């Protein structure tokens, strides 16, 4: 049997007007290479699925629509897709085409977990939650001609038992950055986040030895690969983080990951990051408007007054902070755009990912805005984080759209990008002098 693992394209699936607006906006931004890195990784869960299912198939092919087209002349017995909400529109289009060819279709990931009834309109079987147990169970049922339409995981997966992803399936030279997931779960419960519905709040991680094995496999396939640890909150467990960073010191890799601002209080972690190969941390600040941040996540609200000094401290170790911000939250008025610009430039953030409120199914935000009748569209291709899909509370849709454009163009102007780079050059020079 032959299996195709497909990651649907997630960009350019909005309306024609939205797509034109996005292309024009991003074509005029300066210094967004790191942003492109974050948005152009392979689909890590599908590579794990390949390992889980490899004993059931004679041939497995991985197809990433971000870098290649689907060859519709090829025949597959089964097609598996893992996708987030912004990819769902494209996933449904592909599913309809494959179904006409008589292919059995299965789906898992963020959107299928949170919208299984909708996904079942297009796929034969949907997986809810983590698939390490349910995928083999499904295959046994499938081979006995008794597959179920829904498989739901109810057990906590031991990360040490998660098989090593099939990195060999990647067209690896097409990627600058390779994804690696070493943990699942996040202790925070942000209103907009749907991830906890898949992985839960408990932080679970692989052993350091297992992580090193995966890195060695990646390095054999792509010696100079940059690693993107895709974890929601990689450095949240201090002892594990220190053990991991000590092991990474000799690997001579460059990497980035997500964590929360509490890392600023962990000197033992901070002093190890640079020598371990870390160059960027993506940290969710979410908002610098007190009313908005309090509604999103109270733990982060309690840190807000220290954001500036915490950013400065982290970056003094040579680690660029990529801040993520949402503009247009219910506590925001039109002043939010300039305030985010000022905060980003004043604190010399390495980068900023600006987004607008996006109610992903499964999130508390989706539930609330649905009840309030403020969701403007369920065209999932528009849920890119930069298209306005909800009615803002204290401004118009056009205000939010134009304010978002303003903030992004100010932060990524040529002058702002040069200022950031000069700031970090001085930090690196200082670190070199201290090392000597």
LINBEL-V461103 format. One record per residue. N is the residue number from 0. RES is the residue in one letter. PSI is psi as a letter, one per 30 degrees, with the letter a starting at -180 (NA if undefined). OMEGA is omega in degrees with one decimal (* if undefined). BURIAL is I if it has 16 or more other C-alpha atoms within 10 Angstrom, else O. Layout:
# LINBEL-V461103
N:RES:PSI:OMEGA:BURIAL / N:RES:PSI:OMEGA:BURIAL
This chain:
# LINBEL-V461103
0:X:l:-177.8:O / 1:X:k:-178.3:O / 2:X:k:171.6:I / 3:X:k:174.8:I / 4:X:j:-172.1:I / 5:X:k:171.6:I / 6:X:j:-176.6:I / 7:X:l:176.0:I / 8:X:k:-177.3:I / 9:X:g:-180.0:I / 10:X:k:178.1:I / 11:X:g:179.7:I / 12:X:g:176.9:I / 13:X:a:176.7:I / 14:X:l:178.8:O / 15:X:e:179.3:O / 16:X:e:179.5:O / 17:X:e:-178.3:I / 18:X:e:178.3:I / 19:X:e:179.4:O / 20:X:e:-178.4:O / 21:X:e:-179.1:I / 22:X:e:-179.8:O / 23:X:e:-177.7:O / 24:X:e:-173.9:O / 25:X:f:178.0:O / 26:X:f:-177.0:O / 27:X:g:-179.6:O / 28:X:k:-178.6:I / 29:X:k:174.1:I / 30:X:h:-178.4:I / 31:X:g:-179.4:O / 32:X:e:179.9:O / 33:X:e:177.3:O / 34:X:e:177.8:O / 35:X:e:177.6:O / 36:X:e:-178.3:O / 37:X:f:-172.7:O / 38:X:g:-172.9:O / 39:X:g:178.6:I / 40:X:l:172.3:I / 41:X:l:-179.3:I / 42:X:j:-175.7:I / 43:X:e:179.9:I / 44:X:e:-179.6:I / 45:X:e:178.1:I / 46:X:e:174.6:I / 47:X:e:175.9:I / 48:X:e:179.1:I / 49:X:e:178.7:I / 50:X:e:-179.9:I / 51:X:e:-172.2:I / 52:X:g:-170.6:O / 53:X:e:-178.6:O / 54:X:f:-177.7:O / 55:X:f:-173.9:I / 56:X:k:176.4:O / 57:X:e:-177.7:O / 58:X:k:176.9:O / 59:X:k:179.5:I / 60:X:k:176.8:O / 61:X:k:-178.4:I / 62:X:k:179.0:I / 63:X:j:-176.6:I / 64:X:f:177.2:O / 65:X:f:-176.7:O / 66:X:f:-176.6:O / 67:X:l:177.0:O / 68:X:l:174.8:O / 69:X:k:175.5:O / 70:X:j:-175.1:O / 71:X:f:175.2:O / 72:X:f:-180.0:O / 73:X:k:179.9:O / 74:X:k:177.8:O / 75:X:k:174.4:I / 76:X:e:-178.0:O / 77:X:k:173.9:I / 78:X:k:177.4:I / 79:X:k:176.3:I / 80:X:k:171.7:I / 81:X:k:-173.7:I / 82:X:l:173.2:I / 83:X:l:-172.8:I / 84:X:e:-177.6:I / 85:X:f:176.7:I / 86:X:f:-170.6:I / 87:X:e:179.9:I / 88:X:e:179.2:I / 89:X:e:179.3:I / 90:X:e:-179.2:I / 91:X:e:176.4:I / 92:X:e:179.5:O / 93:X:e:-178.7:I / 94:X:e:179.7:I / 95:X:e:179.5:O / 96:X:e:179.9:O / 97:X:e:-179.7:I / 98:X:e:177.4:I / 99:X:f:178.6:O / 100:X:g:177.6:O / 101:X:g:-179.0:O / 102:X:k:175.6:I / 103:X:k:-171.7:I / 104:X:k:175.9:I / 105:X:l:-177.0:I / 106:X:k:175.0:I / 107:X:a:-179.3:I / 108:X:a:-172.0:I / 109:X:e:-175.7:I / 110:X:e:177.3:I / 111:X:e:178.2:I / 112:X:e:-174.7:I / 113:X:f:178.8:I / 114:X:h:-173.8:I / 115:X:e:-178.4:I / 116:X:e:178.7:O / 117:X:e:-176.2:O / 118:X:e:179.3:I / 119:X:f:174.8:I / 120:X:f:-174.9:O / 121:X:f:-176.0:I / 122:X:l:179.5:I / 123:X:e:-177.4:I / 124:X:k:179.5:I / 125:X:k:178.6:I / 126:X:k:179.6:I / 127:X:k:180.0:I / 128:X:a:-178.2:I / 129:X:k:-169.2:I / 130:X:g:-174.6:I / 131:X:e:179.0:I / 132:X:e:-171.8:I / 133:X:f:179.9:I / 134:X:e:175.7:I / 135:X:e:177.5:I / 136:X:e:177.7:O / 137:X:e:-177.3:I / 138:X:e:176.9:O / 139:X:e:177.4:O / 140:X:e:-178.7:O / 141:X:e:-178.9:O / 142:X:f:175.4:O / 143:X:g:179.6:O / 144:X:h:179.1:O / 145:X:h:-178.7:O / 146:X:k:175.0:I / 147:X:l:178.2:O / 148:X:f:-179.5:O / 149:X:k:172.3:I / 150:X:k:-176.7:I / 151:X:k:176.5:O / 152:X:k:179.2:I / 153:X:g:-176.4:O / 154:X:k:176.6:O / 155:X:k:-176.7:O / 156:X:k:173.8:I / 157:X:j:-174.9:O / 158:X:f:178.5:I / 159:X:f:-179.5:I / 160:X:f:177.0:O / 161:X:k:-177.3:I / 162:X:l:178.1:I / 163:X:k:-178.6:I / 164:X:l:179.5:I / 165:X:i:179.6:I / 166:X:f:-179.2:I / 167:X:f:178.9:O / 168:X:f:-178.7:O / 169:X:k:164.2:I / 170:X:i:-159.4:O / 171:X:f:179.4:I / 172:X:f:175.6:O / 173:X:f:-175.3:O / 174:X:k:171.8:I / 175:X:e:-175.3:O / 176:X:k:-177.9:I / 177:X:k:-178.1:I / 178:X:k:176.6:I / 179:X:k:179.3:I / 180:X:k:-179.9:I / 181:X:f:180.0:I / 182:X:l:175.4:I / 183:X:l:178.1:I / 184:X:k:178.5:I / 185:X:k:-176.5:I / 186:X:f:-178.6:O / 187:X:l:-176.8:I / 188:X:i:-178.7:I / 189:X:k:-174.2:I / 190:X:e:-173.6:I / 191:X:f:-169.6:I / 192:X:k:176.9:I / 193:X:f:-174.8:I / 194:X:e:-177.3:I / 195:X:f:177.5:I / 196:X:f:177.8:I / 197:X:e:-171.4:I / 198:X:f:178.6:I / 199:X:l:-175.5:I / 200:X:f:-175.9:O / 201:X:k:179.6:O / 202:X:k:179.0:I / 203:X:k:-176.0:I / 204:X:l:172.7:I / 205:X:l:174.7:I / 206:X:l:177.5:O / 207:X:e:179.9:I / 208:X:e:179.9:O / 209:X:e:177.7:I / 210:X:e:179.9:I / 211:X:e:177.9:O / 212:X:e:-179.9:O / 213:X:e:178.9:I / 214:X:e:178.7:I / 215:X:e:177.6:O / 216:X:e:179.3:I / 217:X:e:-177.9:I / 218:X:e:176.9:I / 219:X:e:-179.6:O / 220:X:e:-178.3:I / 221:X:j:-171.9:I / 222:X:e:-176.8:O / 223:X:g:-176.7:O / 224:X:k:166.4:I / 225:X:k:-177.0:I / 226:X:k:172.9:I / 227:X:j:174.9:I / 228:X:j:-169.1:I / 229:X:g:-177.7:I / 230:X:k:177.6:I / 231:X:e:-174.9:I / 232:X:i:-166.5:I / 233:X:e:-170.5:I / 234:X:g:-172.5:I / 235:X:f:-179.3:I / 236:X:j:-167.6:O / 237:X:e:-174.2:O / 238:X:e:177.8:O / 239:X:e:-179.3:I / 240:X:e:179.9:I / 241:X:e:178.8:I / 242:X:e:-179.5:O / 243:X:e:-178.4:I / 244:X:e:176.8:I / 245:X:e:179.7:I / 246:X:e:-178.8:O / 247:X:f:-174.1:I / 248:X:e:-176.5:I / 249:X:g:-175.1:O / 250:X:f:177.7:O / 251:X:h:176.2:O / 252:X:l:173.3:I / 253:X:k:-175.4:I / 254:X:l:174.1:I / 255:X:l:-179.9:I / 256:X:l:175.6:I / 257:X:k:171.1:I / 258:X:a:176.3:I / 259:X:l:-171.3:I / 260:X:f:-180.0:I / 261:X:f:177.4:O / 262:X:f:179.0:I / 263:X:f:-179.9:I / 264:X:f:-175.2:O / 265:X:i:-176.9:O / 266:X:e:-178.8:O / 267:X:e:175.3:O / 268:X:e:-176.5:I / 269:X:e:-175.9:I / 270:X:f:178.8:I / 271:X:f:-169.7:I / 272:X:e:-174.2:I / 273:X:e:-179.0:I / 274:X:f:177.3:I / 275:X:f:175.9:I / 276:X:f:179.6:I / 277:X:k:176.6:I / 278:X:f:-179.5:I / 279:X:k:172.0:I / 280:X:k:175.0:I / 281:X:j:-176.2:I / 282:X:k:-179.9:I / 283:X:j:173.2:I / 284:X:f:175.9:I / 285:X:e:-179.2:I / 286:X:l:172.4:I / 287:X:g:175.0:I / 288:X:j:-172.9:I / 289:X:e:-177.3:I / 290:X:e:-179.3:O / 291:X:e:-177.0:I / 292:X:e:178.7:I / 293:X:e:179.9:I / 294:X:e:-177.0:O / 295:X:e:-176.3:I / 296:X:j:-172.0:I / 297:X:e:178.5:O / 298:X:e:-179.9:O / 299:X:e:176.7:I / 300:X:e:-179.0:I / 301:X:f:178.5:O / 302:X:f:-167.0:O / 303:X:e:-177.2:I / 304:X:f:-178.1:O / 305:X:g:-176.8:O / 306:X:e:-174.8:I / 307:X:e:-178.5:O / 308:X:e:179.2:O / 309:X:e:175.7:I / 310:X:e:-179.7:I / 311:X:e:-178.9:I / 312:X:e:-179.2:I / 313:X:e:-175.2:I / 314:X:f:177.1:I / 315:X:f:176.8:I / 316:X:g:179.0:I / 317:X:g:-178.7:I / 318:X:j:178.5:I / 319:X:k:177.4:I / 320:X:k:172.0:I / 321:X:j:179.8:I / 322:X:k:174.1:I / 323:X:k:-176.0:I / 324:X:k:174.2:I / 325:X:k:177.4:I / 326:X:k:-178.3:I / 327:X:g:175.6:I / 328:X:l:-172.6:I / 329:X:f:177.6:I / 330:X:g:-176.9:I / 331:X:k:162.7:I / 332:X:a:-173.4:I / 333:X:f:177.2:O / 334:X:f:-174.4:O / 335:X:e:-174.4:I / 336:X:e:178.5:I / 337:X:e:-179.2:O / 338:X:e:176.6:O / 339:X:e:176.6:I / 340:X:e:-178.2:I / 341:X:e:-179.7:O / 342:X:e:-177.9:O / 343:X:e:-177.7:I / 344:X:e:179.9:I / 345:X:e:-176.4:O / 346:X:g:175.4:I / 347:X:h:177.2:I / 348:X:k:178.6:I / 349:X:e:178.1:I / 350:X:l:178.2:I / 351:X:k:174.1:I / 352:X:j:-179.0:I / 353:X:k:178.7:I / 354:X:l:175.8:I / 355:X:l:-178.5:I / 356:X:k:-177.2:I / 357:X:j:-173.3:I / 358:X:i:179.3:I / 359:X:k:176.0:I / 360:X:k:-177.5:I / 361:X:f:179.6:I / 362:X:l:175.4:I / 363:X:e:178.1:I / 364:X:e:179.0:I / 365:X:e:-179.3:I / 366:X:e:-177.4:O / 367:X:e:-177.0:O / 368:X:f:175.3:I / 369:X:e:178.4:O / 370:X:e:-178.7:O / 371:X:f:178.5:O / 372:X:h:-174.5:O / 373:X:g:177.4:I / 374:X:k:-172.2:I / 375:X:f:-177.9:O / 376:X:l:171.4:O / 377:X:g:168.8:O / 378:X:j:-169.7:O / 379:X:f:178.2:I / 380:X:f:178.2:I / 381:X:f:-175.9:I / 382:X:h:-174.3:I / 383:X:f:-175.8:I / 384:X:f:176.6:I / 385:X:f:172.3:I / 386:X:k:-179.2:I / 387:X:j:-175.8:I / 388:X:g:176.7:I / 389:X:l:175.8:I / 390:X:j:178.1:I / 391:X:l:-176.6:I / 392:X:e:-171.9:O / 393:X:g:176.2:O / 394:X:l:179.0:O / 395:X:l:175.6:O / 396:X:e:179.5:I / 397:X:e:176.4:O / 398:X:e:-179.0:O / 399:X:e:-179.3:I / 400:X:e:-178.3:I / 401:X:e:177.0:O / 402:X:e:176.6:I / 403:X:e:178.7:I / 404:X:e:-178.5:I / 405:X:e:-177.5:I / 406:X:e:-177.1:I / 407:X:e:-178.1:I / 408:X:e:176.6:I / 409:X:e:-178.3:I / 410:X:e:-177.6:I / 411:X:h:170.3:I / 412:X:l:179.2:I / 413:X:e:-178.3:O / 414:X:e:-179.2:O / 415:X:e:-179.8:I / 416:X:e:178.1:I / 417:X:e:178.3:O / 418:X:e:179.0:O / 419:X:e:-177.0:I / 420:X:e:178.0:O / 421:X:e:177.5:O / 422:X:e:-178.0:O / 423:X:e:174.9:I / 424:X:e:178.8:O / 425:X:e:177.0:O / 426:X:e:-178.7:I / 427:X:e:177.4:I / 428:X:e:178.2:O / 429:X:e:179.8:O / 430:X:e:178.6:O / 431:X:e:179.2:O / 432:X:e:-179.8:O / 433:X:e:-179.6:O / 434:X:e:178.0:O / 435:X:NA:*:O
